[in-house]
Amino acid sequence: MKKLLIIFLIIIFILLCIFGYKEYKYNKRVDVKVPILLYHNFVTTVPDTDPDNFNYINTPASFEENIKTLLDNGYTIISMKDLSNADSGKTNLPDKPIIITFDDGYYSNYEYIYPILKKYNVKASIFIITNKIGQEIDGIKYLSWDNCLEMQNSGLVEIFSHSTKHVFYDKFPIRELRDDVIESYKLIEEHLGKQDLKVFAYPYGAYTNETVRTLKNNGIDFQVYDIGINNFKNLDKNYIKRINIPCEMTGKEIVEEIENRMS
């Protein structure tokens, strides 16, 4: 009986230590906000008119100004992998982390933005529409798999899924979204190798509670589909928020937008 009591007490002690450590990690996360910026396509000359009200295009010069301003204001640009590692307790986040993302997989991300990422040695994530890779559609060119592989191998760019065909998946049977995401990552891994971290950005931010549960149960680590800023204290990996950056929004305006949303 005495031996069983000692074993029982040891187990209780270990459980209390684990619980205490989790509470410690939780408390460490209290005031860390994680803004994620969203860009799309890039053009060197802004057109006079735009069907999307200039919300989904930007210029390389404006992007570089954004990066410089963020760095000058003390932000540390991290990757989704860095966020994942911090969430699992493997690493700590910097005081002012920020993540840079791009949707759709435009060739302009490689042509204009990748050189800027290399120049400033900063990380970014690109969410690709896999069926558009290597295509030119309505005069708009998309990344090739070789472009994606080169950027991934640099260690600066992560490649994630933005679906195979970019439709409103909240209006389709849940199995269609499930199969689409599985297919998109099958293609990504065929061309870029095994992906230890799988993130999915919903086209148009269109989701349902059922789609969220389904993707969580099918190996998707992070789901991205809302507007706002993430709080690391209660980070929900299935409900990641971003801030869209419209055409030629300045770095100062971005910093002000972040601070206003954090207040």
C-alpha positions as CSV (number, residue, x, y, z in Angstrom):
1,M,0.0,0.0,0.0
2,K,2.8,2.4,0.9
3,K,4.4,1.9,-2.5
4,L,1.1,2.5,-4.3
5,L,0.6,5.7,-2.3
6,I,4.1,6.9,-3.3
7,I,3.4,6.2,-7.0
8,F,0.1,7.9,-6.7
9,L,1.7,11.0,-5.2
10,I,4.4,11.1,-7.8
11,I,1.7,11.0,-10.6
12,I,-0.2,13.8,-8.9
13,F,3.1,15.8,-8.7
14,I,3.8,15.3,-12.3
15,L,0.3,16.3,-13.4
16,L,0.5,19.4,-11.2
17,C,3.9,20.3,-12.9
18,I,2.4,19.9,-16.3
19,F,-0.6,22.0,-15.5
20,G,1.5,24.6,-13.9
21,Y,3.8,24.8,-17.0
22,K,0.8,25.1,-19.2
23,E,-0.6,28.0,-17.1
24,Y,2.9,29.6,-17.2
25,K,3.0,29.4,-21.0
26,Y,-0.6,30.8,-21.1
27,N,0.3,33.7,-19.0
28,K,3.3,34.5,-21.1
29,R,1.1,34.9,-24.1
30,V,-1.2,37.6,-22.6
31,D,-0.3,40.8,-24.4
32,V,1.3,39.5,-27.7
33,K,-0.8,40.6,-30.7
34,V,0.0,39.1,-34.1
35,P,-1.2,41.1,-37.1
36,I,-1.1,39.4,-40.5
37,L,-1.1,41.5,-43.6
38,L,-2.7,40.4,-46.9
39,Y,-1.6,41.4,-50.4
40,H,-2.6,40.1,-53.8
41,N,-1.3,41.1,-57.2
42,F,1.3,43.8,-58.0
43,V,1.6,46.2,-60.9
44,T,4.3,48.7,-61.7
45,T,1.8,51.3,-62.9
46,V,-1.6,51.8,-61.2
47,P,-4.4,51.9,-63.7
48,D,-7.0,54.8,-63.8
49,T,-9.8,52.4,-62.9
50,D,-10.1,49.1,-61.2
51,P,-13.1,46.7,-61.0
52,D,-12.2,45.8,-57.4
53,N,-11.8,49.4,-56.2
54,F,-8.0,49.0,-56.0
55,N,-8.4,46.5,-53.1
56,Y,-6.4,43.7,-54.6
57,I,-3.5,45.3,-56.5
58,N,-0.5,47.2,-55.2
59,T,2.9,48.4,-56.4
60,P,6.3,47.0,-55.7
61,A,7.5,50.4,-54.6
62,S,4.6,50.7,-52.1
63,F,5.3,47.2,-50.8
64,E,9.0,48.0,-50.2
65,E,8.0,51.2,-48.4
66,N,5.7,49.1,-46.2
67,I,8.4,46.7,-45.3
68,K,10.9,49.5,-44.5
69,T,8.4,51.3,-42.3
70,L,7.4,48.2,-40.4
71,L,11.0,47.3,-39.7
72,D,11.8,50.9,-38.7
73,N,8.9,50.8,-36.2
74,G,10.3,47.7,-34.4
75,Y,8.2,45.0,-36.0
76,T,9.8,41.6,-36.6
77,I,8.5,39.8,-39.7
78,I,7.9,36.1,-38.9
79,S,6.5,33.2,-40.8
80,M,3.5,31.0,-40.2
81,K,5.9,28.3,-39.1
82,D,7.3,30.6,-36.5
83,L,3.8,31.3,-35.2
84,S,3.1,27.5,-35.1
85,N,6.4,26.9,-33.2
86,A,5.5,29.6,-30.7
87,D,2.0,28.2,-30.3
88,S,3.4,24.8,-29.5
89,G,5.9,26.3,-27.0
90,K,9.0,25.5,-29.0
91,T,10.0,29.1,-29.4
92,N,9.0,32.6,-28.1
93,L,7.5,35.3,-30.2
94,P,9.2,38.7,-30.5
95,D,7.6,41.7,-28.8
96,K,6.1,43.0,-32.1
97,P,5.6,40.1,-34.5
98,I,3.9,40.5,-37.9
99,I,3.3,38.1,-40.8
100,I,3.2,39.0,-44.5
101,T,0.9,37.0,-46.8
102,F,-0.1,36.9,-50.4
103,D,-3.2,35.3,-51.9
104,D,-3.8,33.6,-55.3
105,G,-0.3,33.0,-56.5
106,Y,0.4,35.7,-59.0
107,Y,3.6,35.7,-61.0
108,S,4.2,39.3,-59.8
109,N,4.9,37.9,-56.3
110,Y,8.0,36.2,-57.8
111,E,8.9,38.9,-60.3
112,Y,8.6,42.0,-58.1
113,I,8.2,40.9,-54.4
114,Y,10.6,38.0,-54.0
115,P,13.6,40.3,-54.8
116,I,12.4,42.7,-52.0
117,L,12.0,39.8,-49.6
118,K,15.6,38.8,-50.3
119,K,16.9,42.4,-50.1
120,Y,15.5,42.8,-46.5
121,N,15.8,39.1,-45.6
122,V,12.2,38.9,-44.5
123,K,9.7,36.0,-44.6
124,A,6.4,35.7,-46.3
125,S,3.6,33.2,-47.1
126,I,1.9,32.7,-50.4
127,F,-1.5,31.0,-50.7
128,I,-1.7,29.5,-54.2
129,I,-4.7,28.4,-56.3
130,T,-3.1,25.2,-57.5
131,N,-5.1,24.8,-60.7
132,K,-3.9,28.2,-61.9
133,I,-0.2,27.4,-61.4
134,G,1.7,27.9,-64.6
135,Q,-1.3,29.5,-66.3
136,E,-2.0,32.9,-67.9
137,I,-5.7,33.8,-67.5
138,D,-7.2,37.0,-68.9
139,G,-3.8,38.4,-69.3
140,I,-2.8,37.7,-65.7
141,K,0.2,35.4,-65.2
142,Y,0.4,33.0,-62.3
143,L,3.4,31.4,-60.6
144,S,5.0,28.3,-62.0
145,W,5.9,25.3,-59.8
146,D,9.6,26.2,-60.4
147,N,9.0,29.7,-59.1
148,C,7.4,28.2,-56.0
149,L,10.2,25.7,-55.4
150,E,12.9,28.4,-55.8
151,M,11.2,30.7,-53.3
152,Q,10.5,27.8,-50.8
153,N,14.1,26.6,-51.0
154,S,15.3,30.1,-50.1
155,G,13.9,29.7,-46.7
156,L,12.0,33.0,-46.9
157,V,8.8,31.9,-48.5
158,E,6.2,29.3,-47.4
159,I,3.7,28.0,-49.9
160,F,0.2,27.1,-48.7
161,S,-3.2,26.3,-50.2
162,H,-5.9,28.7,-51.4
163,S,-7.9,25.9,-52.9
164,T,-7.7,24.3,-56.4
165,K,-10.2,26.5,-58.1
166,H,-11.2,29.5,-55.9
167,V,-15.0,29.3,-55.4
168,F,-17.4,30.0,-52.5
169,Y,-17.0,26.8,-50.6
170,D,-19.7,27.7,-48.1
171,K,-22.2,27.1,-50.8
172,F,-21.1,23.6,-51.8
173,P,-21.3,20.2,-50.1
174,I,-18.7,19.9,-47.3
175,R,-17.1,16.9,-49.0
176,E,-16.3,19.1,-52.0
177,L,-14.2,21.5,-49.9
178,R,-12.6,18.6,-48.1
179,D,-11.6,16.9,-51.3
180,D,-10.5,20.2,-52.8
181,V,-8.1,21.0,-50.0
182,I,-6.7,17.4,-49.9
183,E,-6.2,17.6,-53.7
184,S,-4.5,21.0,-53.5
185,Y,-2.0,19.8,-50.9
186,K,-1.4,16.6,-52.9
187,L,-0.3,18.8,-55.8
188,I,1.8,21.0,-53.6
189,E,3.6,18.0,-52.1
190,E,4.1,16.4,-55.6
191,H,6.0,19.5,-56.7
192,L,7.4,21.0,-53.5
193,G,7.9,18.0,-51.2
194,K,6.3,17.0,-48.0
195,Q,4.7,20.0,-46.1
196,D,5.0,19.7,-42.3
197,L,2.7,22.7,-41.8
198,K,-0.5,22.9,-43.7
199,V,-2.4,26.2,-43.7
200,F,-5.6,26.9,-45.7
201,A,-6.9,30.4,-46.7
202,Y,-10.6,30.3,-47.6
203,P,-11.4,31.9,-51.0
204,Y,-13.5,35.0,-50.3
205,G,-13.3,34.2,-46.6
206,A,-16.3,32.0,-47.2
207,Y,-16.6,29.3,-44.5
208,T,-19.1,27.5,-42.2
209,N,-18.7,25.9,-38.8
210,E,-18.9,22.6,-40.6
211,T,-16.1,23.4,-43.0
212,V,-13.9,24.5,-40.1
213,R,-14.5,21.2,-38.2
214,T,-13.9,19.1,-41.4
215,L,-10.6,20.7,-42.3
216,K,-9.4,20.5,-38.7
217,N,-10.1,16.8,-38.8
218,N,-8.3,16.4,-42.1
219,G,-4.9,17.6,-41.2
220,I,-5.1,21.4,-41.7
221,D,-3.1,23.1,-39.0
222,F,-4.3,26.7,-39.5
223,Q,-7.4,28.1,-41.2
224,V,-7.4,31.7,-42.4
225,Y,-10.7,33.5,-43.2
226,D,-11.4,36.6,-41.2
227,I,-10.5,40.3,-40.9
228,G,-8.8,41.6,-37.7
229,I,-5.7,41.0,-35.5
230,N,-4.9,37.8,-33.7
231,N,-4.3,37.7,-30.0
232,F,-1.7,35.1,-29.1
233,K,-3.1,34.7,-25.6
234,N,-6.2,32.9,-26.9
235,L,-5.0,32.1,-30.4
236,D,-7.4,29.8,-32.3
237,K,-5.6,28.1,-35.1
238,N,-8.9,27.5,-36.9
239,Y,-9.8,31.1,-36.9
240,I,-6.9,33.2,-38.1
241,K,-7.4,36.8,-39.1
242,R,-5.7,39.1,-41.5
243,I,-5.8,42.8,-42.6
244,N,-6.1,43.4,-46.4
245,I,-3.7,46.1,-47.7
246,P,-5.3,48.1,-50.6
247,C,-3.4,49.8,-53.3
248,E,-0.6,52.1,-52.1
249,M,-1.6,52.0,-48.4
250,T,1.5,53.5,-46.7
251,G,3.5,51.9,-44.0
252,K,2.5,54.7,-41.6
253,E,-1.2,53.9,-42.3
254,I,-0.6,50.2,-41.7
255,V,1.0,50.9,-38.4
256,E,-1.9,53.2,-37.4
257,E,-4.4,50.6,-38.5
258,I,-2.7,47.9,-36.4
259,E,-2.5,50.2,-33.3
260,N,-6.1,51.2,-33.7
261,R,-7.3,47.6,-33.9
262,M,-5.2,46.7,-30.9
263,S,-6.5,49.5,-28.7
